[in-house]
């Protein structure tokens, strides 16, 4: 996963980077950890915006 790919997918990369102290490598590590977590798919059903 890259920063550019995340932007293409609609991710708020600027906010994510800010939360990771603007450390791109740390941010990408956190994104990849989340995407590889088996529970990640379950978040989709519980976080709908009305």
BATIPA-735362 format. One record per residue (C-alpha): x, y, z; chain; residue in one letter. Coordinates in nm, 2 decimals. Layout:
<rs>
- X	Y	Z	vovo	fise
- X	Y	Z	A	A;
...
</rs>
This chain:
<rs>
- X	Y	Z	vovo	fise
- 0.00	0.00	0.00	A	X;
- 0.13	0.35	-0.08	A	X;
- 0.02	0.70	0.02	A	X;
- -0.09	0.76	-0.34	A	X;
- -0.30	0.44	-0.36	A	X;
- -0.47	0.53	-0.03	A	X;
- -0.55	0.88	-0.17	A	X;
- -0.70	0.72	-0.48	A	X;
- -0.91	0.50	-0.26	A	X;
- -1.05	0.81	-0.08	A	X;
- -0.85	0.78	0.24	A	X;
- -0.80	1.10	0.45	A	X;
- -0.42	1.05	0.43	A	X;
- -0.34	1.40	0.57	A	X;
- -0.53	1.33	0.89	A	X;
- -0.39	0.98	0.92	A	X;
- -0.03	1.11	0.88	A	X;
- -0.09	1.38	1.14	A	X;
- -0.21	1.12	1.39	A	X;
- 0.11	0.93	1.32	A	X;
- 0.33	1.23	1.38	A	X;
- 0.37	1.28	1.00	A	X;
- 0.59	0.97	0.99	A	X;
- 0.49	0.80	0.66	A	X;
- 0.65	0.47	0.73	A	X;
- 0.47	0.45	1.07	A	X;
- 0.14	0.55	0.91	A	X;
- 0.18	0.28	0.63	A	X;
- 0.27	0.02	0.89	A	X;
- -0.05	0.10	1.09	A	X;
- -0.26	0.09	0.77	A	X;
- -0.12	-0.24	0.67	A	X;
- -0.17	-0.38	1.02	A	X;
- -0.53	-0.28	1.01	A	X;
- -0.59	-0.42	0.66	A	X;
- -0.44	-0.76	0.76	A	X;
- -0.64	-0.79	1.08	A	X;
- -0.91	-1.05	1.05	A	X;
- -1.16	-0.84	1.24	A	X;
- -1.12	-0.54	0.99	A	X;
- -1.41	-0.66	0.77	A	X;
- -1.65	-0.66	1.07	A	X;
- -1.61	-0.28	1.10	A	X;
- -1.79	-0.21	0.78	A	X;
- -2.13	-0.32	0.93	A	X;
- -2.11	-0.13	1.25	A	X;
- -1.99	0.21	1.13	A	X;
- -2.26	0.33	0.88	A	X;
- -2.32	0.70	0.85	A	X;
- -2.68	0.81	0.85	A	X;
</rs>
